[in-house]
Amino acid sequence: MEQRVITLFHESIEAKMQAGEYLAPLIGEASEILVHCLLNEGKILTAGNGVSAANAQILSANLCNRFERERPSLPAMTLGADFTTQTSIANDYSFNEIFAKQVRALGQPGDCLVLVTTSGNPSNLVQAVAAAHEREMNVIALSGRDGGNIASVLDAHDLELRVPVEEHTRLHEIHLLSIFCLCDLIDQQLFGGDL
C-alpha cells in the first residue's frame, strides 16, 4: 500500500513538472488577461462540470475572499453553484443551457469567463463560450488531452491552457495547481510583491 502511494506521488510530480514547462507562459498570459479585466472594473465568471466545477469554484473563492494574503475582495463567481438556478434552467430549457443563460444574464463586455474541463467536450461549456462571445467577454479555458470541442470555438481573443497529459486525475491536479498559480500571479500584479 505504501509503495502504491509513493508511486502515485511520483506520477503526480512528474506530470506537473512536464506540464509546468509548457504551461508557464500561458498561465502568465492568462493572469495578465484576468488582471486587465479586473483593473477595468470587469468580473470573472467561472464554470465547469463535476470535479472541474469544484476547481472552478476554488478559483472564484480565492479571488472573492483571499488567496495567501489579506487583500480586497475581487469580483468573481462560479456559474452553476446556485443549485436552484441551475436546475431551473435545466428543467425549463436544457442542461446544455445552464451556463450560457447565466453568462447572458450576468456577463458584460470586458468580463472574463474561465472554463475548467478535462475533455473540452461538454455542450454546456461550448454554449457558454458562444454566450461569452455574444457578450464581448474574453474566455480562458483550462483544458486537457486534445482540447475537445472547446478548442474549436475559441477565437483570437481567447486563451486555452491545454494540459498535455491524458490521465484524468493528473489533469485535475494540474488544473488545480494552475489555478493556484493564477491566484498568486493576480495578487502579485495587483497588490505587489516579488514576481
N, C-alpha and C positions, 0 to 999 in steps of 0.2 A: 504494500500500500504506500509506504513512504517513498519508495523509488518511483512509483507512478506519479505522485505529487511533484517530486523533483523534476521528472521528465516534463510534466505539464508547465511548470515554471520556466524551464529551459526553452520549450517551444514558444511560449509567450514572449520571452525576452528576445529570442531570435527573430520572430516575426516583427516585433516592434522595431528592432534595430534595422532590419531590411526596409520596412515601410518608412521609417524616420528619414532616411537619406532621400527618398523620393518625395515625401510629403512636406518636408520642412519649408521649402519656398512657397508651396501652395497654402500652407497654414499661415505663413506670414502675410501673403496676399489677401487671404480671407479675413484676417484680423484687420487689415487696413480698410477693406470694404465695410466691415462692421463698424469700425471707428468712424469712418466718414459718415455712415448712416446716422450714428448716434450724435455726432457733432452738428449734424444738420437737422436735429430735432426729429429724426426718424425713430422707429421702433423695430425690434427684432421679433419676428414670429417664428416659432419652431414647430416641426411636426415629424412624426414617424409612426411606425406600427410595431406593436409588440415590444421587444427589448429595445428596439430603436426609438420607440416613443419614450421609454424611460431615459435613454441617453439625451433625447431632445429636451426632455423636461429638466434634466440636470443642467444643461446649458442655460435654459431660461432661469432656473433657480439661482445659479451662480451669478448671473447678471443682475437680476432683480433684487436679490438680497446682498450677497457679497461673495468674494472668492477667498483669497488668502489674507486680505487686509480690510480694515474699515475704509469705506468709501461710500459716496452717494449711490443710491439705487439707480439702476439703468433700466430703461423701458424694454422689457422682454416678456413674452408669454408663450405658452405651449398650446397649440391648437389641438383639440380633442381631449384635453384634460378635464373639460367640463362634460361629464357623462350625460347629463340631461340634454345639452345642445347636440352632442354627437349622436345620441340615439334618436333624437327628434329628426335630425336631418336624414339619418339612415332610414328611419321609418317612413318619412314623408316623401323622400326622393330616392336616394340610393347611398349605400356605403361609399361608393366612389365619389360622392359629393361632400363628404364630411369635412374635408379641409378646404376645398375650393370655395364653398359658400362662406366659410369663416374668413378666408382671405379677402373675398369680395366685400364682406361687411366691415372688416377691421383694417385692412391694408390701405395704405395711402402711398402716393408717389414718393419715392425716396426711402420707403421702408425696405427691410430685407427679410426674405423668407429663407430659413435654414432647414433643410431636409436631411434626415438621417435614415439610410436604408442600406441593408446589406446586398440586396439583389438589384435595386433600381427599378423593379418592375411593378410595384403596386399602382393600380389605376388611380387610387385616391391621391397619391403623391404626384402622378403625372398631371392630373387635372388641377392640382394645387399650383403647379408650375404655370400652366396656362392662365389661371386666375391671377397669379402674381404678375405675369407679363401684361395682362389687361390693366392692372392697377399701377403699372410702371414701377414695379419693385424689382430689385436685384434678387437673384436666387443663388444660394450656396448649397451644394449637395455633397454630403459625405456619403459616398457610395462604396461599392466593392465589386469584386470579380470583373465583369466586362462593362459595368456601368448600367446595364439593362436599358429599359425604355426611357428612363430619366435622361440619360446621356444624349439621346436623340432629340429631346425637346428643349434642352438648354440653349440659350443664344449667346452672342458675343459678350453681353454684359454680365453673364452668369459665370460661376466658377464651380468646377467639380473637383472634389478631393477624393479621388478613387483609390482605395486601399488595394495594393497589388498582392492580395493573398486570397485563397479560396475558402479556407476554413471559417465556418460560421462564427465560432466562438472567438477566434483571433480577430475577425472583423469587428465584432462588438468591442473587444478590448482596445483595439487601435482607434476606433471611433471615440471611445471614452477618453483615451489619452489625448487625442487630437482636440477634443472639446476642452479639456483642462489646459492645453497649450493655448487655445484661442482665448480663454478667460484670462490667462496670465498675460498674454500679449496685449489684449484690450486694456487691462488695468495699467500695464506699463505705459502704453501710449497715452492714455487719458489722464493718469494720475502720477506719472513719473516713476523714477527708479531705473535700475540698470537693465538694459536690454541685452 
